[in-house]
Structure formats: structure tokens, C-alpha cells
Amino acid sequence: MENEISYQGILKNKMIVINIGLEMFADFLQQQGAEVTQVQWNPMEQASKDVKDLLSKLL
């Protein structure tokens, strides 16, 4: 195919990751050799109840 993208070898390079939230995920990536920047993030104080409920399920 003309527009096909090759991902061959993409994981051979060192990963550089920005991780938002779960520090446990950042720790795992670092153990695998990735360069990780951890960003602390918390939901907005003014978020609606629906948004807070959804985020609490994710976090």
C-alpha cells in the first residue's frame, strides 16, 4: 500500500514518555529502561459531579 507506515523497529529505540497521574506506571516504564517524566495531575476543583465520578473510576 502506498500510504502504509512501517513500525518495524519502533521498540528498538529508547522510549521517552510523559506520564500523567499514575506513578506506578512510570515506575514500571523506568524499570524497562524508558526515560520518564512524571506529571502530577489532579482533577479540577470545579469539575461537574459526572466528570468527578468518571475520573474516580479511572484513577
N, C-alpha and C positions, 0 to 999 in steps of 0.2 A: 504494500500500500504506500502511496506517495506521502501521506501525512503521518505515517506511523513513527512513533517515538521509541527509541531503544533505551531501555532501562538496564541493560546489561552492564554489570559492574558498578551500579549506583551504590551498593552497600560495601564496596571495597574501599571507599573513601571514608575518612573520619567524619562522623556525624557532628553537626553543630546545631544545638537545639535550644530554643527558648521555651521553658516550661512554665506554665501559668497555673498556680494553685498547688496541686498535689506534690509535696516534696518527695514522697515515697517513689513516685515515678521518676523524678530527677535523679534520685539516688541510684535507682536501677540502671538508668541510662549511663550514669557516670561509671558504674561498675563494669559496664560493657565497653568502656573506652570513649564514650561520647563527651564532647565539650558542652557543658550545660550551663545556661544562665537561668537562675531561678527567679521568678517574679511572684511576690506575694500579692494576692488579689482577694478581695472580699466583695460580696455583692453590695450594691448601692444601698444606702440607708433608706432612700425614698422609693425603693422598688415596690411594685404592687404585690399584694399577697400571692397572686398566681405565680409571678416570677419568683418570689421567695420560695414558694412550695416546690417549683420545678428545680431550682438550684439546690435546695436541700436534698432532693433525691439524687442529684448528680454528685454532690460533694459529700 
